[in-house]
Amino acid sequence: MARKALIVACSKFDDDRLADLPELPALAAELAAVLGDSTIGRYEVTVALDPTALEFRRRISRLFKDVGPADTVLLYIGGHGMNTAPGGLRFAASDTRLSSPVVNFVPAELVEDLLDHTSCGNAVVVLDCDHAELFRSPRPLRPTFARLIVASEPVASRGMLADFTATLIEGLRTGIADLGLDGVITGEDLSRYLVDFTGQRPPAVMWAGPLGELHIADNPSSRRQKSDLPPLPGAAAEVRPDADVDWTSDSPARDDLLHREDLAALLADQLIEIQLKQPDSSFLVHLDGAWGTGKSTLLNFIRPNLEKNFLLVEFDAWRQARLAHPWWTLLTAARDEIAADLGWWRAKVLRVRESFNRVRRTGAQYVFALGVLALFAGGLAFWLWPAKGTAAGWNEAAKVVTAVLAATIPLWTGSLIASRYLLWNSARGAKLFEQSGTNPMTEVSAHFSWLLGRSKKPVVFLVDDLDRCGQEQVVDLLDTVQTLFRDSSRQAPFFVVAADGAWLRKSYETKYTTFDECVARPGKPLGYLFLDKLFQLTVPMPLVTSSLRKLYVDRLLQVADPADAQVAAEVDSLRERLTSDRGQEREILELLDESSSAAKAEVVGDAARALYQPGTRKRTEHALRKFAPLLGDNPRGMKLFVNTYSVFRAIRTLEGNTVGTDTLALWCIVRVRWPDLFDHLQANPPAVAGVLDPILVGDHFPERLQDVAASAEVREVMASPMGGPLFEDRIKQCCGDLGGD
């Protein structure tokens, strides 16, 4: 019986037209203490103070994740609310701009939908904001499911916020909300208490299900035993030699023990942001790692972070490669997901409209066949129809109809079979279609664009297991994405491809081996050129440091550390500072350096999110401009450099690695300009001696890399005073090797 609580408190706002609420942080801290108290709420409490709109939505979605009928969740939202009719109630976040309420606000509909569709048995939502009364009443679900909404009444001044929330805290802390005097504060008790005790403006109360059985908290003044509640999450547990240890499988993980979910959330936030800014441009992300490094697990964590904003199309490349050409399998997968999202009736309408659209574009031969069939049937009927309308004539007419049907049914069956080929409703039909017409792929691209336009949300393809396909399948799929589907619609599709980069590069280099010498560049062979052209963002899989490995093993073995309480206190302090301080990257990294290894392993996700805050990102990007002279003549160089740096910084932070900004920036320049050299140095850091001293280049580099390693351009970057020289130890740190960590 899990008990989870989320407190979202927005007290500071970037928009001056939204008044700050200075009393809210202290109230949120008091409420968190009460809900997390072992004698009162016993909730696993999370506090989100002044979150951005993206973080606001992500936190709420995570609250309702992985809960079941026996679990209880409580959501408190305090701050500003807006009536954006016809959009209804929307909550303001720290980065809200009143000039753009659709993008920067958090819709109450998000919470309403989660309440309607979650499998959680008990849910409580407490709203202390303007226009909270606009929140929709919960829908009745199962008879045993309880839903309680308590919404503060609209006020002329937000000074009333302290009255309502303070009353809530007081009722739980003292136990006076236990109106039934039975030692338990139920949903019915709490709603009656807030209506009776909240000043002159009682809140609105909406509910569904048995409120009397909704266990919100215990009365701390009661002597009643609390054996029906689970132990506090994170509480010290006795370490027993015979403790049960759960078996684990080798399938992609669903529980995040290595901060993959934090990385997934950052990637999802970036994709959402890009889609809002450039809806007509595709964006391709490459999750790069060898087999067994967690690519599929990362995809699993990306899904729930994207499903609210995107329609997800899962595509198993290895399985689909055996069916037909990639354009047909991709299009079919997209159509199936779009139809499923539309519902049964609208899906049928979509199939009819799609058939007409295909006929209009590519079915001229099919239409001609149907016309010939109709003329044949009509001529046959005219020829056999009796001249007189007598009974005998009608008998003859019946015979005529029978004869016509007998003649047309085989033709109609044949036309249906032909349609599967002419309108590419089957794999064989797709192959036949490729061989017909002068430019069939133009029609495919146009039809894909039409199909995406029928989706209610932008589409993102999650492509997995591409590195199990042969070279022909790899190249065909990626070329199809690049030439046919990319930027094919006003609502362009996004692609997240999980595959070993070495496998993809080798596939291109093998297929186009004759062009390698004339196209490849020093330090950038043909395979790298193809992937750089395809993907706007490449994300290497994070490493597992020793502290993370210890935390991971301890959780798998369910081992409790006697120092857990001390570490938990340090973690709480660090999270509070990371949430409240929106400083520079250097300050956030210094905060991690000051923490213990155990606490650092717990808060690296919070640090990565702090680094992703818009203000911090802008200051970091400004600081990186000084490296522009080292980026060469590639017009896309600065953009690729910033994207690469942001990914490497997030990954190194999640590993607990606080390598300096300038040092990591130089390493990212090497990755952008000479990726082949980068891979060699990453695998063999001592080889840097051949760069810093060209006399030694032959001892450390294969022949294909000796010229580029000895070049003055490479040495200028590697030995730059801005973060360099990149000696062996610095390269190891940039690659995630913390030495004694």
Order of alpha helices (4+ residues) and beta strands (2+ residues): beta-alpha-beta-alpha-beta-beta-beta-alpha-beta-alpha-beta-beta-alpha-beta-alpha-beta-beta-alpha-beta-alpha-beta-alpha-alpha-alpha-alpha-alpha-alpha-alpha-beta-alpha-beta-alpha-alpha-alpha-beta-alpha-alpha-alpha-alpha-alpha-alpha-alpha-alpha-alpha-alpha-alpha-alpha-alpha
